[in-house]
Amino acid sequence: MKKILALALFGLTAVAPITAIPVAAQTVAAEQTVTFAVDNMTCALCPVTVKRAMEGVDGVRTVEIDFEARTATVFFDSAATSADAIATASANAGYPALRGLTG
């Protein structure tokens, strides 16, 4: 019985894959914050559309919309995307976003 148990344990450990973390995955994400001016947000649905468009870009962490100020503040991983890509996504949804302040 001990031999069977030992073989079973050895077999399980021999099958377990050894994985290495790729060098690219080891790098720390470069968080960036950009505030965009989105002047043509005129109704209650506009901020929802802008937020969904921007959040759909890979690398975007969060999007905060200020309807009264007509701005969208985006927190994103600059290693995965760019402010230009986020602005393009918003423009493609019908809401051109002009890059403003960077944090």
C-alpha positions as CSV (number, residue, x, y, z in Angstrom):
1,M,0.0,0.0,0.0
2,K,2.9,2.4,0.8
3,K,4.4,1.7,-2.6
4,I,1.1,2.5,-4.4
5,L,0.7,5.7,-2.4
6,A,4.4,6.7,-3.0
7,L,4.0,6.0,-6.8
8,A,0.7,8.0,-6.8
9,L,2.3,11.0,-5.1
10,F,5.4,10.8,-7.3
11,G,3.2,10.6,-10.4
12,L,1.2,13.6,-9.4
13,T,4.3,15.7,-8.7
14,A,6.0,14.5,-11.9
15,V,2.9,15.6,-13.9
16,A,2.6,19.1,-12.3
17,P,3.9,21.6,-14.9
18,I,6.7,23.9,-14.0
19,T,5.9,27.4,-15.2
20,A,8.1,30.4,-15.5
21,I,6.8,33.9,-15.4
22,P,7.7,35.7,-18.6
23,V,10.0,38.7,-18.2
24,A,7.3,41.0,-19.7
25,A,4.8,39.9,-17.0
26,Q,7.3,40.6,-14.3
27,T,7.5,44.3,-15.1
28,V,5.4,46.7,-13.0
29,A,2.5,48.3,-14.9
30,A,3.0,51.9,-15.6
31,E,-0.2,53.5,-14.3
32,Q,-1.1,56.8,-15.9
33,T,-4.0,59.2,-15.5
34,V,-5.4,61.4,-18.3
35,T,-8.3,63.8,-18.2
36,F,-10.2,64.3,-21.4
37,A,-12.5,67.1,-22.3
38,V,-15.7,65.7,-23.9
39,D,-17.7,68.7,-24.8
40,N,-20.6,67.1,-26.6
41,M,-22.0,65.2,-23.7
42,T,-25.5,66.7,-23.6
43,C,-27.8,64.1,-22.1
44,A,-27.9,61.5,-19.3
45,L,-27.0,58.6,-21.7
46,C,-23.9,60.4,-23.1
47,P,-21.6,59.7,-20.1
48,V,-22.6,56.1,-20.1
49,T,-21.7,55.7,-23.8
50,V,-18.3,57.5,-23.3
51,K,-17.5,55.4,-20.2
52,R,-18.3,52.1,-22.0
53,A,-16.2,53.1,-25.0
54,M,-13.2,54.0,-23.0
55,E,-13.5,51.0,-20.6
56,G,-13.5,48.8,-23.7
57,V,-9.9,49.6,-24.4
58,D,-7.5,47.0,-23.1
59,G,-5.4,48.4,-20.3
60,V,-8.0,50.8,-19.0
61,R,-8.4,50.4,-15.3
62,T,-11.2,52.9,-14.5
63,V,-13.1,55.8,-16.1
64,E,-14.6,58.6,-14.0
65,I,-17.0,60.8,-15.8
66,D,-17.9,64.3,-14.6
67,F,-21.0,65.3,-16.6
68,E,-21.1,68.9,-15.4
69,A,-17.5,69.5,-16.1
70,R,-17.8,67.5,-19.4
71,T,-14.6,65.5,-18.6
72,A,-13.6,61.9,-18.4
73,T,-10.7,60.9,-16.2
74,V,-9.1,57.7,-17.2
75,F,-6.7,55.5,-15.2
76,F,-4.8,53.1,-17.4
77,D,-1.7,50.9,-17.9
78,S,0.5,52.8,-20.4
79,A,2.3,49.6,-21.2
80,A,-1.0,48.2,-22.6
81,T,-2.6,51.3,-24.2
82,S,-2.2,55.0,-24.9
83,A,-4.2,58.1,-24.3
84,D,-4.6,58.4,-28.1
85,A,-6.2,54.9,-28.3
86,I,-8.6,55.9,-25.5
87,A,-9.5,59.1,-27.3
88,T,-10.0,57.2,-30.5
89,A,-12.4,54.8,-28.9
90,S,-14.5,57.7,-27.5
91,A,-14.5,59.4,-30.9
92,N,-15.5,56.1,-32.6
93,A,-18.5,56.1,-30.2
94,G,-19.4,59.6,-31.4
95,Y,-17.8,61.6,-28.6
96,P,-14.5,63.2,-29.6
97,A,-12.3,63.4,-26.5
98,L,-9.6,66.1,-26.3
99,R,-6.6,65.2,-24.1
100,G,-6.2,67.5,-21.2
101,L,-4.4,67.2,-18.0
102,T,-2.0,64.2,-17.3
103,G,-1.5,62.9,-13.8
